[in-house]
């Protein structure tokens, strides 16, 4: 259990007293979990009287724009006046929400590391949390999402009555999206009891579900069809499928941030496929997303070959060579990885 009375007492001691300036950071390419966790935790901290700012390194997906509290997320990439950079520099406490490696912040990393006096606190569920660098860690690698950890924290500190509709909505979005709409990850009776509480606190499940999953652009739908028809490659020897998209291909379909969300999961619905990989070209690298089922550990694969990591069945990383070379390397890596397993 990561939320012990000792840790709660430490957290209470840190948060008590005079109001503090607190930065809440999300990871790059923010998803529903990092956004939901940050927004719900921000609301709790604000009620304690603290001054907060939620900061995402780059833009969050457009299908989260409907969220009640989304206006509290600042995008560091758009910080032309340096307001967010100054806030981080002056912050007395920095919460890292849904990531445990500072390099997941990309453009924000240097600004965070320059503040050597702020107390850093981790709230996260990814594997391999760091040994040091944080005064306090709420890290549960078995949790379905960081938003669920935030829910447990708020319940332990303030109880169910402290959760308003916007907070409940934020946590529900994080839990829902990180479990694939409750279809994978760590699903437990305790989780569904928590979901029942969030519904009682005001979550409109059909509205939230439709707002996230039925709110995409036409370009995304056409891009998905193109990707599956023209770009999907299967390798039944290893039970692997992969897809790739170049910058030119994405421009052709008027790509906007969030359009590729969930694409990597589609090949896993093919009988005989147990691992899916997606490669997306960006300005400086190729972003790698990996999903699997069963005993195929894509966290190990991502850490070994793509300087990344994540969870057993969901991980990611980056490649710093061309798309063609990345795909060539990937085929070689498959032989090494599955050859070891077979051996």
Secondary structure in CASP SS format (residue, H / E / C, confidence):
PFRMAT SS
TARGET T0000
AUTHOR 0000-0000-0000
METHOD secondary structure of the structure
MODEL  1
X C 1.00
X C 1.00
X C 1.00
X C 1.00
X H 1.00
X H 1.00
X H 1.00
X H 1.00
X H 1.00
X H 1.00
X H 1.00
X H 1.00
X H 1.00
X H 1.00
X H 1.00
X C 1.00
X C 1.00
X C 1.00
X C 1.00
X C 1.00
X E 1.00
X E 1.00
X E 1.00
X E 1.00
X E 1.00
X C 1.00
X C 1.00
X C 1.00
X C 1.00
X C 1.00
X C 1.00
X H 1.00
X H 1.00
X H 1.00
X H 1.00
X H 1.00
X H 1.00
X H 1.00
X H 1.00
X H 1.00
X H 1.00
X H 1.00
X H 1.00
X H 1.00
X H 1.00
X H 1.00
X H 1.00
X C 1.00
X C 1.00
X C 1.00
X E 1.00
X E 1.00
X E 1.00
X E 1.00
X E 1.00
X E 1.00
X C 1.00
X C 1.00
X C 1.00
X C 1.00
X C 1.00
X H 1.00
X H 1.00
X H 1.00
X C 1.00
X C 1.00
X C 1.00
X C 1.00
X C 1.00
X H 1.00
X H 1.00
X H 1.00
X E 1.00
X E 1.00
X E 1.00
X H 1.00
X H 1.00
X H 1.00
X C 1.00
X C 1.00
X C 1.00
X C 1.00
X H 1.00
X H 1.00
X H 1.00
X H 1.00
X H 1.00
X H 1.00
X H 1.00
X H 1.00
X C 1.00
X C 1.00
X E 1.00
X E 1.00
X E 1.00
X E 1.00
X E 1.00
X C 1.00
X C 1.00
X C 1.00
X C 1.00
X H 1.00
X H 1.00
X H 1.00
X H 1.00
X H 1.00
X H 1.00
X H 1.00
X H 1.00
X H 1.00
X H 1.00
X H 1.00
X H 1.00
X H 1.00
X C 1.00
X C 1.00
X C 1.00
X C 1.00
X E 1.00
X E 1.00
X E 1.00
X E 1.00
X E 1.00
X E 1.00
X C 1.00
X C 1.00
X C 1.00
X C 1.00
X C 1.00
X C 1.00
X C 1.00
X C 1.00
X C 1.00
X C 1.00
X C 1.00
X E 1.00
X E 1.00
X E 1.00
X E 1.00
X C 1.00
X C 1.00
X C 1.00
X C 1.00
X C 1.00
X C 1.00
X H 1.00
X H 1.00
X H 1.00
X H 1.00
X H 1.00
X H 1.00
X H 1.00
X H 1.00
X H 1.00
X H 1.00
X H 1.00
X H 1.00
X C 1.00
X C 1.00
X H 1.00
X H 1.00
X H 1.00
X C 1.00
X C 1.00
X H 1.00
X H 1.00
X H 1.00
X H 1.00
X H 1.00
X H 1.00
X H 1.00
X H 1.00
X H 1.00
X H 1.00
X H 1.00
X H 1.00
X H 1.00
X H 1.00
X C 1.00
X C 1.00
X C 1.00
X C 1.00
X C 1.00
X C 1.00
X C 1.00
X C 1.00
X C 1.00
X C 1.00
X H 1.00
X H 1.00
X H 1.00
X H 1.00
X H 1.00
X H 1.00
X H 1.00
X H 1.00
X H 1.00
X H 1.00
X H 1.00
X H 1.00
X C 1.00
X C 1.00
X C 1.00
X C 1.00
X H 1.00
X H 1.00
X H 1.00
X H 1.00
X H 1.00
X H 1.00
X H 1.00
X H 1.00
X H 1.00
X C 1.00
X C 1.00
X C 1.00
X C 1.00
X H 1.00
X H 1.00
X H 1.00
X H 1.00
X H 1.00
X H 1.00
X H 1.00
X H 1.00
X H 1.00
X H 1.00
X H 1.00
X H 1.00
X H 1.00
X H 1.00
X C 1.00
X E 1.00
X E 1.00
X E 1.00
X C 1.00
X C 1.00
X C 1.00
X C 1.00
X E 1.00
X E 1.00
X E 1.00
X E 1.00
X E 1.00
X E 1.00
X C 1.00
X H 1.00
X H 1.00
X H 1.00
X H 1.00
X H 1.00
X H 1.00
X C 1.00
X C 1.00
X C 1.00
X C 1.00
X C 1.00
X C 1.00
X C 1.00
X C 1.00
X C 1.00
X C 1.00
X H 1.00
X H 1.00
X H 1.00
X H 1.00
X H 1.00
X H 1.00
X H 1.00
X C 1.00
X C 1.00
X C 1.00
X C 1.00
X C 1.00
X E 1.00
X E 1.00
X E 1.00
X E 1.00
X E 1.00
X E 1.00
X E 1.00
X C 1.00
X C 1.00
X C 1.00
X C 1.00
X E 1.00
X E 1.00
X E 1.00
X E 1.00
X E 1.00
X E 1.00
X E 1.00
X C 1.00
X C 1.00
X C 1.00
X C 1.00
X C 1.00
X H 1.00
X H 1.00
X H 1.00
X H 1.00
X H 1.00
X H 1.00
X H 1.00
X H 1.00
X C 1.00
X C 1.00
X C 1.00
X E 1.00
X E 1.00
X C 1.00
X C 1.00
X C 1.00
X E 1.00
X E 1.00
X E 1.00
X E 1.00
X E 1.00
X E 1.00
X C 1.00
X C 1.00
X C 1.00
X H 1.00
X H 1.00
X H 1.00
X H 1.00
X H 1.00
X H 1.00
X H 1.00
X H 1.00
X H 1.00
X H 1.00
X H 1.00
X H 1.00
X H 1.00
X H 1.00
X H 1.00
X H 1.00
X H 1.00
X H 1.00
X H 1.00
X H 1.00
X C 1.00
END
